[in-house]
Amino acid sequence: MMCENTSQSDTIIHIHLTRLGLAFEYNSRTTNITSREYSDMCIDEDQWLETLTGLTFGLLLSPLSVNNHEMRHHPYRKLIVPFGTIQGKRNKDTNHPTVTIDRLSVKSQQYFVFILNDRLKMLQSTDSPTGWFYLSLLHAMTSHPLPDEYTGMTGMKRAFQLLKSAGSWSDQPFNELCSNILGQIASISPIVNYYPEHLTCMEKIDWNSNGLPYSMQHFGYYLIAQKILNSSQLFNFMYPSMISH
């Protein structure tokens, strides 16, 4: 953090989030915290998204004109979310999962940027298919039996909607990052084994302790993640340089 006096009334404070590679400027006169990467946007005074409830990591940006109250409706806002391993824990006070992001092992991807489209009432990714996968994972891990205020649907429903969309499918092999996120999505589903193991008359279900209600730990997460991964590997022979060994 650095301080710069541009005049007697203006003081500019430079804020650097080095782990994410982001920077902001705080102007003491306007009280705006402006983004360096998105110069026409600043940190929104109201960080309530009305969706992704329980997510503890994220930064909401709004157009400068909105924070200056020059327009009552705005076409979009941006949500910056760090990349990492998504972890959930049940919050007994709110009866809703609290979701954190473990970034200890992150090296390449720093963060994702999502668009809040207030006309369509949905979050959209700017990066396909990786961003679609990560957004699906966030919706899934913050899901609740009641629908979100913003999207009008549950996080689970929106997650499957994104995973079934064209932006999530590819005929090229996925990179390590995509495979990592698909693995996290698949792990939301409970583990099912036969009981006893040598018979097929009963099943034993091991539910995850990720904070999600059992009704939100859908078996379909594993199935669709596996299907997406298998589909991307059908034409591996056409992309020998992209296949990791």
C-alpha positions as CSV (number, residue, x, y, z in Angstrom):
1,M,0.0,0.0,0.0
2,M,1.3,3.4,-1.0
3,C,0.0,6.9,-0.4
4,E,0.2,9.8,-2.9
5,N,-0.9,13.4,-2.3
6,T,-2.1,14.9,-5.6
7,S,-3.5,18.1,-4.0
8,Q,-4.4,19.5,-0.7
9,S,-7.9,17.9,-0.8
10,D,-7.0,14.7,-2.8
11,T,-5.0,11.8,-1.4
12,I,-4.5,8.7,-3.6
13,I,-3.8,5.4,-1.8
14,H,-2.5,2.5,-4.0
15,I,-3.7,-0.9,-2.9
16,H,-2.0,-4.0,-4.2
17,L,-3.4,-7.6,-3.8
18,T,-0.1,-9.3,-4.7
19,R,-1.3,-12.9,-4.5
20,L,-4.1,-12.2,-7.0
21,G,-2.2,-9.7,-9.1
22,L,-4.8,-7.0,-8.6
23,A,-4.4,-3.3,-7.8
24,F,-6.8,-0.6,-6.7
25,E,-6.7,3.2,-6.1
26,Y,-8.5,4.9,-3.2
27,N,-9.4,8.5,-3.7
28,S,-10.0,10.4,-0.5
29,R,-12.2,13.0,-2.2
30,T,-14.6,10.7,-4.0
31,T,-14.1,7.8,-1.5
32,N,-14.1,5.4,-4.5
33,I,-11.8,2.4,-4.7
34,T,-11.1,2.1,-8.4
35,S,-9.8,-1.0,-10.1
36,R,-6.6,-0.8,-12.1
37,E,-7.5,-3.7,-14.3
38,Y,-11.0,-2.3,-15.0
39,S,-10.5,1.4,-14.9
40,D,-14.2,2.2,-15.4
41,M,-15.2,0.2,-12.3
42,C,-14.8,0.4,-8.6
43,I,-15.5,-1.7,-5.6
44,D,-19.3,-1.7,-4.9
45,E,-20.3,-0.3,-1.5
46,D,-22.9,-3.1,-1.3
47,Q,-21.2,-6.6,-1.6
48,W,-24.5,-8.5,-1.3
49,L,-24.9,-10.6,-4.5
50,E,-28.3,-12.2,-3.8
51,T,-26.7,-15.4,-5.1
52,L,-23.7,-17.6,-4.2
53,T,-24.9,-17.2,-0.7
54,G,-22.3,-18.3,1.8
55,L,-19.3,-17.6,-0.4
56,T,-16.7,-15.8,1.8
57,F,-14.2,-15.0,-1.0
58,G,-15.1,-12.5,-3.8
59,L,-15.0,-8.9,-4.8
60,L,-18.0,-7.1,-6.5
61,L,-17.2,-4.3,-8.9
62,S,-19.7,-1.8,-10.3
63,P,-19.5,0.9,-12.9
64,L,-18.3,4.2,-11.5
65,S,-21.5,6.0,-12.6
66,V,-23.5,3.6,-10.4
67,N,-21.5,4.4,-7.3
68,N,-21.9,8.1,-8.1
69,H,-25.6,7.6,-8.3
70,E,-25.9,8.9,-11.8
71,M,-27.9,6.0,-13.1
72,R,-30.6,3.9,-11.5
73,H,-30.0,0.7,-13.6
74,H,-26.8,-0.7,-14.8
75,P,-26.2,-3.4,-17.5
76,Y,-23.6,-5.4,-15.6
77,R,-21.3,-5.7,-12.6
78,K,-18.2,-7.8,-12.3
79,L,-17.5,-10.4,-9.6
80,I,-13.8,-11.4,-9.0
81,V,-13.4,-14.8,-7.3
82,P,-10.0,-16.3,-6.5
83,F,-9.3,-19.8,-7.9
84,G,-8.6,-22.7,-5.5
85,T,-10.1,-25.8,-3.9
86,I,-13.6,-25.1,-2.8
87,Q,-14.4,-26.2,0.7
88,G,-17.8,-26.0,2.5
89,K,-18.9,-26.2,6.1
90,R,-22.4,-26.2,7.6
91,N,-23.2,-22.9,9.4
92,K,-25.6,-23.8,12.2
93,D,-26.6,-20.2,12.7
94,T,-27.8,-19.6,9.2
95,N,-28.6,-23.2,8.2
96,H,-26.6,-22.6,5.0
97,P,-23.1,-23.7,3.8
98,T,-20.2,-21.4,4.4
99,V,-17.8,-21.7,1.4
100,T,-14.1,-21.0,1.5
101,I,-11.4,-21.2,-1.1
102,D,-8.1,-22.9,-0.4
103,R,-5.4,-21.3,-2.5
104,L,-2.3,-23.0,-1.0
105,S,-1.6,-25.1,-4.1
106,V,-2.5,-22.5,-6.7
107,K,0.2,-21.5,-9.1
108,S,-1.1,-20.6,-12.5
109,Q,-4.7,-19.4,-12.4
110,Q,-5.2,-16.5,-10.0
111,Y,-8.8,-15.6,-10.3
112,F,-11.9,-15.7,-12.5
113,V,-14.1,-12.8,-13.5
114,F,-17.9,-13.3,-13.7
115,I,-20.5,-10.9,-15.1
116,L,-23.7,-10.2,-13.2
117,N,-26.2,-9.5,-15.9
118,D,-29.0,-7.7,-14.2
119,R,-31.2,-7.9,-17.2
120,L,-31.1,-11.6,-17.4
121,K,-30.6,-12.1,-13.7
122,M,-27.7,-14.5,-14.0
123,L,-24.0,-14.8,-13.5
124,Q,-22.0,-15.4,-16.7
125,S,-18.4,-16.4,-17.2
126,T,-15.9,-14.6,-19.4
127,D,-13.8,-17.7,-19.8
128,S,-15.0,-20.9,-21.6
129,P,-15.0,-23.7,-20.6
130,T,-12.9,-23.2,-17.5
131,G,-14.9,-20.3,-16.2
132,W,-18.2,-22.2,-16.8
133,F,-16.9,-25.1,-14.8
134,Y,-15.8,-22.9,-11.9
135,L,-19.0,-21.0,-11.9
136,S,-20.9,-24.3,-11.8
137,L,-18.8,-25.5,-8.9
138,L,-19.5,-22.2,-7.0
139,H,-23.3,-22.5,-7.6
140,A,-23.3,-26.1,-6.6
141,M,-21.3,-25.6,-3.4
142,T,-23.5,-22.6,-2.3
143,S,-26.7,-24.4,-3.1
144,H,-29.8,-24.5,-0.8
145,P,-33.2,-26.1,-1.1
146,L,-34.7,-22.5,-1.5
147,P,-33.9,-20.6,-4.7
148,D,-31.5,-17.7,-4.8
149,E,-33.0,-14.2,-4.8
150,Y,-31.0,-13.1,-7.9
151,T,-31.4,-16.1,-10.2
152,G,-34.7,-17.3,-9.0
153,M,-33.4,-20.9,-9.0
154,T,-31.4,-23.1,-6.7
155,G,-27.6,-23.2,-7.0
156,M,-27.9,-26.9,-8.0
157,K,-30.3,-26.2,-10.8
158,R,-28.1,-23.4,-12.1
159,A,-25.0,-25.6,-11.9
160,F,-26.6,-28.3,-14.0
161,Q,-27.9,-25.6,-16.4
162,L,-24.3,-24.4,-16.9
163,L,-22.8,-27.9,-17.2
164,K,-25.3,-28.8,-19.9
165,S,-24.7,-25.6,-21.9
166,A,-22.5,-25.6,-25.0
167,G,-19.9,-23.6,-23.2
168,S,-19.0,-26.6,-21.0
169,W,-18.4,-29.1,-23.8
170,S,-15.4,-29.4,-26.0
171,D,-14.0,-31.9,-28.6
172,Q,-10.4,-31.0,-27.4
173,P,-8.7,-32.5,-24.4
174,F,-9.1,-30.4,-21.3
175,N,-6.1,-28.9,-19.6
176,E,-5.1,-29.6,-16.0
177,L,-7.1,-26.7,-14.7
178,C,-10.3,-27.9,-16.3
179,S,-9.7,-31.4,-15.1
180,N,-9.1,-30.1,-11.6
181,I,-12.4,-28.3,-11.5
182,L,-14.3,-31.2,-13.0
183,G,-12.8,-33.4,-10.3
184,Q,-14.1,-31.0,-7.6
185,I,-17.6,-31.1,-9.2
186,A,-17.6,-34.9,-9.3
187,S,-16.6,-35.1,-5.7
188,I,-19.9,-33.4,-4.6
189,S,-21.8,-36.6,-5.3
190,P,-21.9,-39.1,-2.5
191,I,-19.9,-42.3,-2.7
192,V,-22.1,-45.4,-3.2
193,N,-21.0,-49.0,-2.6
194,Y,-22.8,-52.3,-2.4
195,Y,-23.5,-53.6,1.1
196,P,-22.3,-56.2,1.7
197,E,-19.7,-55.7,-1.0
198,H,-20.1,-59.2,-2.5
199,L,-23.9,-58.8,-3.0
200,T,-26.0,-56.4,-5.1
201,C,-29.1,-56.3,-3.0
202,M,-28.4,-53.2,-0.9
203,E,-26.4,-50.0,-1.2
204,K,-24.3,-48.0,1.3
205,I,-24.2,-44.2,0.7
206,D,-21.4,-42.1,2.2
207,W,-22.6,-38.5,2.2
208,N,-20.0,-35.7,2.0
209,S,-19.3,-33.5,5.0
210,N,-19.1,-30.4,2.7
211,G,-21.9,-28.5,4.4
212,L,-24.4,-29.2,1.6
213,P,-27.8,-30.7,2.5
214,Y,-28.1,-34.3,1.4
215,S,-30.7,-33.3,-1.2
216,M,-28.1,-31.0,-2.8
217,Q,-25.5,-33.7,-3.1
218,H,-26.8,-34.9,-6.4
219,F,-25.5,-38.1,-8.0
220,G,-25.7,-36.3,-11.3
221,Y,-22.6,-34.2,-10.6
222,Y,-20.3,-37.2,-10.9
223,L,-22.2,-38.5,-13.9
224,I,-22.1,-35.3,-16.0
225,A,-18.5,-34.5,-15.0
226,Q,-17.5,-37.9,-16.2
227,K,-19.5,-37.5,-19.4
228,I,-18.0,-34.1,-20.2
229,L,-14.5,-35.5,-19.6
230,N,-15.0,-38.6,-21.7
231,S,-16.5,-36.5,-24.5
232,S,-13.4,-34.3,-24.6
233,Q,-11.1,-37.3,-25.0
234,L,-12.9,-38.9,-28.0
235,F,-10.6,-37.1,-30.5
236,N,-7.3,-37.2,-28.5
237,F,-5.5,-38.6,-31.5
238,M,-6.1,-35.3,-33.3
239,Y,-4.3,-33.3,-30.5
240,P,-1.2,-35.2,-29.6
241,S,0.6,-32.0,-28.4
242,M,-2.3,-31.2,-25.9
243,I,-2.3,-34.6,-24.2
244,S,-0.5,-34.5,-20.9
245,H,1.5,-37.6,-19.9
